[in-house]
Amino acid sequence: MAIDLKPEEVSAILKKQLADFRLHTEIYEVGTVISVGDGIARVHGLSKVMAGELVEFSGGLMGMALNLEEENVGIAVFGDEKMVREGDEVKRTDTIASVPTGEALIGRIVDALGNPIDGGAPISRDELLQIETKAPGIIDRQDVKEPLQTGIKVIDALTPIGRGQRELIIGDRKTGKTSIAIDTIINQRGENVYCFYVAIGQKRSTVVKVHETLKQHGAMEYTTIIAATASDPAPMQFLAPYSGCAMAEHYRDSGRHALIIYDDLTKQAQAYRQLSLLLRRPPGREAFPGDIFYLHSRLLERAAKMSDKKGAGSLTALPVIETQANDVSAYIPTNVISITDGQIFLESNLFHAGQRPAINAGLSVSRVGGDAQIKAMKKTAGSLRLDLAQYRELAAFSQFASDLDAATRRQLDRGARLMEIMKQGVNDPLDVAKQVFIIYAGVNGHLDDISIERVPEFQARLNEALDSEYIDAVRLLNKEKELTEEVKNAIDEALVSFKQNFAKETEETPGSSTASS
């Protein structure tokens, strides 16, 4: 049976189909992998790729363009390089490496690209920020003048940290650097400070331990962990600090306060050195590339206290650097010391002598100084650094002197008690008012007739009493925030009263002594 087709019907059907036709095209540049090895892929054909742009390999793996050369592009591979083969296609994404930001990240553990690695729900990528952004300009900043309390007496008294500051934590391995960082995060509870802990090149077990500690103290409610562990590729370890910084900048730029800890930048520098050598960039001192200083300066300059016009938010950075044999004059330590606003130097000799935190008060400094302290602490701790320095000098001298005069003996006794009250347990940050009380007691001679062995007990009991019997004195100090006559009288009365009670308890305890040691 023949079908009778009319030309006008056919043309009408074609016209209708052409009218409904939508042209969907994707224009992208495609390159080819020339060689791959040690986490670096050489790709030919991506002539218009941007520096720092993300690219996608045919297996779904991502990479980032680092070296833009005439004949090929050097790409850092994010993941297992065995999935990339010679001849594979590489596609541009037209996006600079970015990470998700916002409240969805709070309490999560993510990798250097912002992907969750804690087994939780996927993180929304609606709000993205480029990991490499320009640091705020001079006009957009203001002076660092608002305290960021760490809860650690020796730091808050001698090397205070302000919101928007960059304070370096430096020392040999196993001297308590991470403990100081973790205690600082724990102490931000109730302070409306969002915390970011960037773990670079650490063991996975260490990251789990940090997470458990923060969770135990309720700090994960305002903390995000960015982890690029020792088993992750060098590009991830290189990127992790920038990713964490971008996440923290979300709070800084919205008028809120953030704290970021880079633990540690030594391993990031080593990862960058590895990448640079594989990309055949010319090596310099200690085989580091020429732009190693810029690696850290462009990261740490992003920490700032913003001007009132820009919302008065802040980003405080606590970079960690590991030294070898207490050598602060090595290449990376001197670089980072020159970029930051001071350093907290942890000494292995002090650590092994039982002085913990093992902070060397002589070499540690804060270039913001008293601006980042409440007036009460500034006045109380005014003579503390000098007293501790004189004690260390006299202690070294007294080892060779058989007979000491009374004034030197008194100074040594007081110095020993000051060293004792500077000791503090791990994960036990102290409220600033309690810090002022115990330092005031030490500096003004209230501890001179307490034996050194009893000083830790005196301090522990005093902290308990300040929460109950002398709560009014604490409230007055917190309200005034400076040592007015009224506050001084309240502190003196509380200390005298407590000492009497402590002495009675000591007399009732058999075998105890209040004699000066």
Disulfide bonds with the S-S distance in Angstrom:
none
